[in-house]
Amino acid sequence: MDTRYNPYPRELAVPLCRPPALAIDQALAFGDGSEHGSARGTLRALRDELGRQLGREPERVVPTTSGRAALSLALHALSLAKLDASAGALQGRRRDEVIVPSFGCPQVIEAVLDVGLTPVLCDTAPDRAVPDLAAIEAVASERSLALVAASVLGERVDLEAVEAWAEAAGVAVIDDAAQAFAGAPKSGRCPGAGGQLGVLSFGRHKPVCVGEGGALVVNAPALAPFVQAAREQLDIRWRRAAFARARADEPATPRPWFTDVADALAHPLPPPYAADMDGATAVRVFARLAETDEPELAARVAERLAARTPARLRLRPHDPALPRLYFAVEVPPSERHVLAGSLAAAGVETSWLYLPLHHSPRYAGYTRAPLIHAEALWPKLLLLPCRGWLSPAQVERVAEALASLAQLEPASAEVQP
């Protein structure tokens, strides 16, 4: 399997994600002197707004430094609840395993490791980017504490079926909406409001893109005191570890630039530096909540791109209830790198998202069942920009670049090693 990163444009004309707005940083990061403009006031306003959109009391929304920090808080809170007699269904046999998708963000599995639990990699459903109940049941055990139900690539886990199974099995469900939350939907349950706990992220390539920050949503009120205890414990632990790293790395050593996905997975980012979101990040998130893409506009962009897509590229399905972050197509695996290179030459950034985590020696040992569907999905994915904030000129550039792919001879594509 070819694990090279996708080619990056020398001159980037159409990025996959919107850079954090510099004007927002300059105008708002230090507040305006009012209660709302203070760090504490902005964090309160952010909790109010997120709570409104999620249908939760503000006190049940915990802004964090990242989505990884939010997930670590969730898992540590569940561990604490398991040890407490008042936790009810979480009480009983030793439970220290967390089911996570193999086709998913490595920050998810790192969050499990951050709090001393054991990840168990789960396959996707056939021809889907997310697990189904059969895949989950294949790796569950009596030691299963939680399941991270992550929405990716415009697809969502069937939470109703998973929650029914999890309740009977005594397993907590975490609704990982890092790629799914873009504000209150027009109908249905808001992503992040499912399961006992929900996780949001405002990092790169997320619907609300700030570059950092996240939030934990406490959907089961009984877990609130355990979340608070977990927040206090992990915040102290992470701040001490960050201080020790800062002293040991003087002068700071930058993370290497990787050209291979497998190499990057073997060298993960360090744990969070703290649990709580700072005021400057809260200002940027609060401002971006009002700027998120209109789903209808992104859908029209995707329709425009679909009309110019060569026949040998298959369009991936997309749940209309979820924000559209990418224009996702399937390509012949042997052609993927050269097709991405052609798009890069046109200034269009592409991605193939996640290498299944079991390909990394760091995570391979957490495999319990064959991961054949994740294995088959990854080599043929190609993701292009289609967000609603793209200008008409940028949309046309992507459309023209797609149309030009039809002129490439399949025989000219590289053969994967």
NORHU-V940775 format. One record per backbone hydrogen bond with DSSP energy under -0.5 kcal/mol. NH is the residue of the N-H (numbers start at 1). CO is the residue of the C=O. E is the energy in kcal/mol with one decimal. If there is no record, write none. Layout:
NH:CO:E
NH:CO:E
This chain:
3:1:-0.7
5:259:-2.4
12:10:-0.5
13:11:-0.5
13:347:-2.4
14:347:-2.5
25:21:-1.7
26:22:-2.7
27:23:-2.6
28:24:-2.4
29:24:-0.6
29:25:-1.5
31:28:-2.2
38:34:-1.1
38:35:-0.5
42:38:-2.9
43:39:-2.3
44:40:-2.0
45:41:-2.4
46:42:-2.7
47:43:-2.3
48:44:-2.3
49:45:-2.5
50:46:-2.9
51:47:-2.5
52:48:-2.2
53:49:-2.3
54:50:-2.4
55:51:-1.3
56:51:-2.7
60:57:-2.2
61:58:-1.9
62:216:-2.9
63:61:-0.6
64:214:-2.5
65:275:-1.2
70:66:-1.9
71:67:-2.4
72:68:-2.4
73:69:-2.4
74:70:-2.2
75:71:-2.5
76:72:-2.6
77:73:-2.5
78:74:-2.0
79:75:-2.0
80:76:-2.3
81:77:-2.5
82:78:-2.0
83:79:-1.0
83:80:-0.5
84:81:-1.3
87:84:-1.9
88:85:-1.0
90:87:-1.5
91:88:-1.9
96:143:-1.0
97:143:-2.3
98:118:-2.6
99:146:-2.5
100:98:-0.5
100:120:-2.4
102:122:-2.9
104:102:-1.4
108:105:-1.6
109:105:-0.8
110:106:-2.1
111:107:-1.7
112:108:-1.4
113:109:-2.0
114:110:-2.3
115:111:-0.9
115:112:-0.7
116:113:-1.6
117:112:-2.0
118:96:-2.8
119:117:-0.6
120:98:-2.4
121:366:-2.5
122:100:-2.2
125:130:-2.6
128:125:-1.9
136:132:-1.9
137:133:-2.8
138:134:-1.5
139:135:-0.5
139:136:-1.3
140:136:-1.2
144:141:-1.7
145:97:-3.5
146:97:-1.3
147:172:-2.3
148:99:-2.8
149:147:-0.9
149:174:-2.6
150:148:-1.2
151:176:-2.0
152:150:-0.5
152:155:-1.0
155:152:-1.8
159:157:-1.7
162:158:-2.3
163:159:-3.2
164:160:-1.7
165:161:-2.0
166:162:-2.9
167:163:-2.3
168:164:-1.4
169:165:-1.9
170:166:-1.1
171:166:-2.4
172:145:-2.4
174:147:-2.8
175:194:-0.7
175:197:-2.7
176:149:-1.6
176:174:-1.2
177:175:-1.1
177:199:-2.4
179:151:-0.5
180:177:-1.5
181:177:-2.3
182:180:-0.6
182:183:-0.7
193:190:-2.4
196:173:-1.7
197:173:-1.4
198:217:-2.7
199:175:-2.4
200:215:-2.7
202:213:-2.9
206:203:-1.3
207:178:-0.5
209:207:-0.9
210:202:-2.9
210:208:-0.7
211:202:-1.8
212:202:-0.9
213:65:-2.2
214:64:-1.9
215:200:-1.7
216:62:-2.3
217:198:-3.2
218:60:-3.1
218:216:-0.6
219:196:-1.3
219:217:-1.1
220:196:-1.8
221:219:-0.7
223:220:-2.3
224:221:-1.8
227:223:-2.2
228:224:-2.2
229:225:-2.0
230:226:-2.5
231:227:-2.6
232:228:-2.1
233:229:-2.3
234:230:-2.8
235:231:-2.1
236:232:-1.7
237:233:-2.1
238:234:-3.2
239:235:-2.2
240:236:-2.0
241:237:-2.1
242:238:-2.8
243:239:-2.1
244:240:-2.3
245:241:-2.4
246:242:-2.4
247:243:-2.0
248:244:-2.2
249:245:-2.1
250:247:-0.8
251:249:-0.5
254:252:-0.6
258:256:-0.6
261:3:-2.8
264:260:-1.9
265:261:-2.3
266:262:-1.3
267:264:-1.4
277:63:-1.1
282:278:-2.1
283:279:-2.0
284:280:-1.7
285:281:-2.7
286:282:-2.7
287:283:-2.2
288:284:-2.3
289:285:-1.9
290:286:-0.6
290:287:-0.9
291:288:-1.6
292:288:-0.6
295:293:-0.6
297:294:-0.5
298:294:-2.1
299:295:-2.3
300:296:-1.9
301:297:-2.2
302:298:-2.4
303:299:-2.2
304:300:-2.1
305:301:-2.3
306:302:-2.6
307:303:-1.6
308:305:-1.3
309:306:-1.1
313:310:-1.7
314:312:-0.6
314:330:-2.1
316:328:-2.6
319:154:-3.2
320:318:-0.6
322:319:-2.1
325:323:-0.8
327:384:-3.0
328:326:-0.8
329:382:-2.5
330:314:-3.2
331:380:-2.5
335:332:-2.3
336:332:-0.9
336:333:-0.7
339:335:-2.3
340:336:-2.5
341:337:-2.0
342:338:-1.9
343:339:-2.0
344:340:-2.5
345:341:-2.0
346:342:-0.8
346:343:-0.7
347:344:-2.0
348:343:-2.4
349:14:-2.4
349:347:-0.6
351:383:-1.5
356:354:-0.5
357:102:-2.5
359:356:-2.2
360:357:-1.8
363:360:-1.4
364:360:-2.0
366:363:-2.2
367:364:-1.3
368:121:-0.6
375:371:-1.9
376:372:-1.6
377:373:-1.9
378:374:-1.8
379:375:-0.7
380:377:-1.3
381:378:-1.6
382:329:-2.0
383:351:-3.0
384:327:-2.1
385:349:-0.6
390:387:-1.5
395:391:-2.5
396:392:-2.4
397:393:-1.9
398:394:-2.1
399:395:-2.6
400:396:-2.7
401:397:-2.2
402:398:-2.4
403:399:-2.4
404:400:-2.1
405:401:-0.8
405:402:-1.0
406:402:-0.6
406:403:-1.2
407:404:-1.3
408:405:-1.3
412:409:-2.2
413:410:-1.6
416:414:-0.5
